[in-house]
Amino acid sequence: MSRRKVAVIGSNSFSGSDFIDLLLEDEGSEVIGISRSAEKSPLFLPYKRHIRPKFKFHQLDLNLHMPEIIALLDAFEPEYVVNFAAQSEVASSWERPEQWFQTNVVALARLTNALRTRSYLRRYVHISSPEVYGTCSGRVTESAGLNPSTPYAASKAAADLFLFTLVKHFGFPLVMIRSTNVYGAHQQLHKIIPRSVVYLKLRKPIELHGGGVAVKSYIHIRDVSRGEFAAMERGEAGAIYHLSPSDGCAVRDIVRMVCDLVGRHFEEAAVTAGERPGQDAAYVIDSTLARTTLGWAPRVALAEGLREVVDWIESDWSAIRTLPHDYVHKP
């Protein structure tokens, strides 16, 4: 039986590495990973637990090595290209917005304009973001207008618009994913859920921008990976799919749940910090389309997923405590 051939770009990212982990659980997949940095340790790459004859990693940068990336894809001839690569940290995008546009728009345009002529490509799965909508309130479906509030969101919106011009004029086999706030074990330590656990263990105050009243829709990474896999195989070309839980939750309430799991009082652990520029009030989007057409639904309850993150940090604390816990920008 022939194997499904998948190229994952941005394979060292939290979402990309979990997607590879899911693919490698399936005997029918042969996978290559492409990322600008060297492979991380198993602490942040769950797929390293597999015996990996079906996976090969290539350290290549979309901004520096595009000819090499295209040559690699042409040699491998993947049916599916799944692209997680992006400059994604929101707050830092105000400092050097041109870097976000270089990676998220210019490099993306070079990649996909080349891929549109490749006959081996059955589906290009692009990981977008609900931040392209700005504040999400009410019933936000895939047809909502774009109203980005930050340079990061604007760069993602520009990329999305370009991709749909390829669909319109060339029938490019695009499937687009917009998922809400992912979390889980192996996530970058500067993200709010793992950072909260780390800071509680270090007895450092957890800063909540704007008091943590912004509403997010936290969804376990494996639920998102399952949705991406379903969209890759069964999604309609040219479609956007939202992957999200049914309800949102204020950031401060998430931190409160983490405090309860660790046995600390929220009022003693959290402090209010200034709000970030462009912070949207809510990210709550409607995922009816994925649920009805792909048969997808989240499986991991929030309490269960938060406990998993706490257990991961507890079990690997000797390594985690020595690592940087704040975001470090890589241009």
C-alpha positions as CSV (number, residue, x, y, z in Angstrom):
1,M,0.0,0.0,0.0
2,S,1.4,3.4,-0.9
3,R,2.1,5.8,1.9
4,R,0.6,9.3,2.2
5,K,3.4,11.8,1.6
6,V,3.3,15.0,3.7
7,A,5.6,17.9,3.9
8,V,5.3,19.9,7.1
9,I,6.8,23.4,7.0
10,G,7.4,25.0,10.4
11,S,7.9,21.5,11.9
12,N,9.7,22.8,15.0
13,S,6.7,24.9,16.0
14,F,4.4,23.7,18.8
15,S,1.5,23.1,16.3
16,G,3.7,21.7,13.6
17,S,5.5,19.2,15.9
18,D,2.2,17.9,17.3
19,F,0.8,17.4,13.8
20,I,3.9,15.4,12.9
21,D,3.4,13.4,16.0
22,L,-0.1,12.6,14.9
23,L,1.0,11.7,11.4
24,L,3.7,9.3,12.7
25,E,1.1,7.4,14.8
26,D,-0.3,6.4,11.4
27,E,1.6,3.7,9.5
28,G,0.3,5.2,6.3
29,S,2.3,8.4,6.4
30,E,5.8,9.4,5.1
31,V,6.8,12.8,6.4
32,I,9.4,15.5,5.9
33,G,9.8,18.4,8.3
34,I,11.2,21.8,7.3
35,S,12.1,24.5,9.9
36,R,14.6,27.3,10.1
37,S,16.1,26.2,13.4
38,A,17.7,22.9,14.3
39,E,15.5,20.2,15.9
40,K,14.7,20.9,19.5
41,S,15.0,18.3,22.3
42,P,12.2,15.8,23.0
43,L,11.0,18.2,25.7
44,F,9.4,20.3,22.9
45,L,9.2,17.8,20.0
46,P,6.8,15.0,21.0
47,Y,7.3,13.2,17.7
48,K,10.8,12.2,18.8
49,R,9.3,9.4,20.9
50,H,8.7,7.5,17.6
51,I,11.1,5.3,15.8
52,R,11.4,7.6,12.7
53,P,12.3,5.8,9.5
54,K,9.2,7.5,8.0
55,F,10.4,11.1,9.0
56,K,13.3,13.2,7.8
57,F,14.1,16.7,9.1
58,H,15.6,19.5,6.9
59,Q,16.9,22.8,8.4
60,L,15.9,25.4,5.9
61,D,14.7,29.0,6.2
62,L,11.8,30.2,4.0
63,N,13.5,33.6,3.8
64,L,17.0,32.4,2.9
65,H,16.6,29.0,1.3
66,M,13.6,29.1,-1.0
67,P,15.3,27.4,-4.0
68,E,16.5,24.6,-1.8
69,I,13.0,24.2,-0.3
70,I,11.4,24.0,-3.7
71,A,14.0,21.5,-4.9
72,L,13.4,19.4,-1.8
73,L,9.7,19.4,-2.4
74,D,10.1,18.5,-6.0
75,A,12.3,15.6,-5.1
76,F,9.9,14.3,-2.4
77,E,6.7,15.1,-4.4
78,P,4.3,15.4,-1.4
79,E,0.6,15.0,-2.0
80,Y,0.1,17.4,1.0
81,V,2.0,20.5,2.1
82,V,1.0,21.7,5.5
83,N,2.4,25.1,6.4
84,F,2.7,26.2,10.1
85,A,5.7,28.5,9.5
86,A,5.1,32.1,10.6
87,Q,6.4,34.9,12.7
88,S,3.7,34.6,15.3
89,E,4.4,36.5,18.5
90,V,1.9,39.4,18.6
91,A,3.4,41.9,21.0
92,S,6.8,41.9,19.4
93,S,5.3,42.5,15.9
94,W,5.0,46.2,16.7
95,E,8.7,46.6,17.1
96,R,9.8,45.3,13.6
97,P,6.6,44.7,11.6
98,E,8.6,44.4,8.4
99,Q,10.0,41.1,9.6
100,W,6.5,39.7,10.1
101,F,5.5,40.7,6.6
102,Q,8.8,39.3,5.1
103,T,8.1,35.8,6.5
104,N,4.3,35.7,6.6
105,V,3.6,37.4,3.3
106,V,6.7,37.7,1.0
107,A,8.2,34.3,1.6
108,L,4.7,32.7,1.6
109,A,4.0,34.3,-1.8
110,R,7.2,32.9,-3.2
111,L,6.5,29.4,-1.9
112,T,2.9,29.1,-3.0
113,N,3.3,30.8,-6.4
114,A,5.8,28.0,-7.1
115,L,3.6,25.3,-5.7
116,R,0.7,26.3,-7.8
117,T,2.4,24.8,-10.9
118,R,3.3,21.4,-9.2
119,S,1.1,18.5,-10.4
120,Y,2.0,16.3,-7.5
121,L,0.3,18.6,-5.0
122,R,-3.2,17.4,-3.9
123,R,-3.7,19.9,-1.1
124,Y,-2.0,22.8,0.5
125,V,-3.1,23.3,4.1
126,H,-2.4,26.8,5.4
127,I,-2.5,27.6,9.1
128,S,-4.0,31.1,9.4
129,S,-5.3,32.7,12.6
130,P,-8.7,34.1,13.9
131,E,-6.7,37.3,14.8
132,V,-7.3,38.3,11.2
133,Y,-10.9,39.1,12.3
134,G,-9.9,41.4,15.1
135,T,-12.2,41.2,18.1
136,C,-14.5,38.2,17.7
137,S,-17.9,38.5,19.3
138,G,-21.3,37.1,18.4
139,R,-21.4,34.3,15.8
140,V,-18.2,34.6,13.8
141,T,-18.2,32.2,10.9
142,E,-15.6,31.6,8.1
143,S,-17.3,34.3,6.0
144,A,-16.6,37.1,8.5
145,G,-14.7,40.2,7.2
146,L,-11.1,40.8,8.0
147,N,-10.3,43.5,10.5
148,P,-6.8,42.9,12.0
149,S,-5.6,44.9,15.0
150,T,-1.8,44.2,15.1
151,P,1.0,43.9,12.6
152,Y,1.1,40.1,13.1
153,A,-2.6,39.9,12.3
154,A,-2.3,42.2,9.4
155,S,0.5,40.1,7.9
156,K,-1.6,36.9,8.3
157,A,-4.6,38.6,6.7
158,A,-2.5,39.8,3.7
159,A,-1.2,36.2,3.2
160,D,-4.7,34.8,3.3
161,L,-5.9,37.3,0.7
162,F,-3.0,36.4,-1.6
163,L,-3.7,32.7,-1.3
164,F,-7.3,33.2,-2.3
165,T,-6.1,35.0,-5.5
166,L,-4.3,31.7,-6.3
167,V,-7.5,29.8,-5.7
168,K,-9.5,32.2,-7.8
169,H,-7.2,32.3,-10.9
170,F,-5.4,29.0,-10.8
171,G,-7.6,26.6,-8.8
172,F,-4.9,26.3,-6.2
173,P,-5.8,23.4,-3.9
174,L,-5.9,25.5,-0.7
175,V,-7.5,24.5,2.6
176,M,-7.2,27.1,5.3
177,I,-7.3,26.6,9.1
178,R,-8.1,29.2,11.7
179,S,-8.0,27.7,15.1
180,T,-8.2,29.5,18.5
181,N,-5.7,29.5,21.3
182,V,-3.9,26.2,21.4
183,Y,-2.3,24.8,24.5
184,G,-0.9,21.5,25.8
185,A,2.3,19.8,27.0
186,H,5.5,20.7,25.0
187,Q,4.3,24.2,24.4
188,Q,6.7,27.2,24.4
189,L,7.3,28.2,28.0
190,H,6.5,31.9,27.4
191,K,2.8,31.0,26.5
192,I,0.4,31.9,29.3
193,I,-0.5,28.4,30.5
194,P,2.9,26.8,30.8
195,R,4.4,30.1,32.0
196,S,1.8,30.3,34.7
197,V,2.8,26.8,36.0
198,V,6.5,27.7,35.8
199,Y,6.0,31.0,37.6
200,L,3.9,29.4,40.3
201,K,6.7,26.9,40.9
202,L,9.3,29.7,41.0
203,R,7.1,31.9,43.2
204,K,7.2,34.7,40.6
205,P,4.1,36.9,40.1
206,I,2.0,36.1,37.0
207,E,1.4,39.3,35.0
208,L,-2.1,39.6,33.5
209,H,-2.2,42.2,30.8
210,G,-5.3,44.4,31.2
211,G,-6.2,42.3,34.2
212,G,-6.7,39.2,32.1
213,V,-10.2,40.1,31.1
214,A,-9.7,39.3,27.4
215,V,-11.6,36.2,26.4
216,K,-9.8,33.4,24.6
217,S,-11.0,30.1,23.3
218,Y,-8.4,27.6,24.6
219,I,-8.3,24.3,22.7
220,H,-6.0,21.3,23.2
221,I,-3.3,21.0,20.5
222,R,-4.2,17.4,19.7
223,D,-7.8,18.4,19.0
224,V,-6.5,21.0,16.5
225,S,-4.1,18.5,14.9
226,R,-7.0,16.0,14.4
227,G,-9.0,18.8,12.7
228,E,-6.1,19.8,10.5
229,F,-5.7,16.1,9.5
230,A,-9.4,15.8,8.6
231,A,-9.3,19.0,6.6
232,M,-6.1,17.9,4.8
233,E,-7.7,14.6,3.7
234,R,-11.4,15.6,3.3
235,G,-11.6,19.3,3.2
236,E,-13.1,21.1,0.3
237,A,-10.6,23.0,-1.9
238,G,-10.9,26.7,-1.3
239,A,-12.5,26.3,2.1
240,I,-11.7,27.9,5.4
241,Y,-12.3,25.8,8.6
242,H,-12.6,27.1,12.1
243,L,-11.4,24.8,14.9
244,S,-12.5,26.0,18.3
245,P,-14.3,25.0,21.5
246,S,-17.9,26.0,22.0
247,D,-17.2,28.7,24.6
248,G,-14.5,31.2,25.5
249,C,-12.8,31.8,28.8
250,A,-11.2,34.9,30.3
251,V,-7.4,34.7,30.6
252,R,-7.7,35.4,34.4
253,D,-10.1,32.4,34.8
254,I,-7.6,30.1,33.0
255,V,-4.8,31.3,35.3
256,R,-7.2,30.7,38.3
257,M,-7.7,27.1,37.1
258,V,-4.0,26.6,36.9
259,C,-3.5,28.0,40.4
260,D,-6.1,25.6,41.7
261,L,-4.3,22.7,40.1
262,V,-1.0,23.7,41.6
263,G,-2.5,24.5,45.0
264,R,-1.9,28.2,45.1
265,H,-4.3,31.1,45.7
266,F,-5.0,33.2,42.5
267,E,-5.1,36.5,44.4
268,E,-1.6,35.9,45.8
269,A,-0.1,34.7,42.5
270,A,-1.4,37.1,39.8
271,V,-0.9,40.8,39.3
272,T,-2.4,43.2,36.8
273,A,-0.1,44.7,34.1
274,G,-0.7,47.3,31.4
275,E,-2.7,46.2,28.3
276,R,-0.9,45.4,25.1
277,P,-1.5,47.6,22.1
278,G,-4.1,46.1,19.8
279,Q,-5.3,43.5,22.3
280,D,-8.6,42.2,21.0
281,A,-11.4,41.8,23.5
282,A,-12.4,38.3,22.5
283,Y,-11.5,35.4,20.2
284,V,-14.7,33.2,20.1
285,I,-15.4,31.8,16.6
286,D,-17.9,29.4,15.3
287,S,-16.7,25.9,14.2
288,T,-20.0,24.5,13.0
289,L,-18.6,23.9,9.4
290,A,-15.8,21.6,10.6
291,R,-18.1,19.8,13.0
292,T,-20.8,19.1,10.3
293,T,-18.7,18.5,7.2
294,L,-15.6,16.9,8.6
295,G,-17.1,15.1,11.6
296,W,-14.7,16.9,13.9
297,A,-15.2,18.0,17.5
298,P,-12.9,18.7,20.4
299,R,-12.3,15.7,22.7
300,V,-10.0,17.0,25.4
301,A,-11.8,18.8,28.3
302,L,-10.1,22.0,29.5
303,A,-9.5,20.7,33.0
304,E,-7.9,17.5,31.6
305,G,-5.7,19.5,29.2
306,L,-4.5,21.8,32.0
307,R,-3.7,18.9,34.2
308,E,-1.6,17.5,31.4
309,V,0.5,20.7,31.2
310,V,1.0,20.7,34.9
311,D,2.1,17.1,34.9
312,W,4.5,17.7,32.0
313,I,6.2,20.6,33.8
314,E,6.3,18.7,37.0
315,S,7.9,15.6,35.4
316,D,10.5,17.5,33.4
317,W,11.1,20.3,36.0
318,S,14.8,19.7,36.4
319,A,15.2,20.6,32.7
320,I,12.5,23.2,32.4
321,R,13.6,25.3,35.4
322,T,17.0,26.0,33.6
323,L,15.4,27.3,30.4
324,P,14.4,30.8,29.4
325,H,10.7,31.4,30.3
326,D,10.2,34.6,28.3
327,Y,9.9,35.1,24.6
328,V,13.1,35.6,22.7
329,H,12.7,37.1,19.2
330,K,14.5,35.6,16.3
331,P,14.5,37.9,13.3
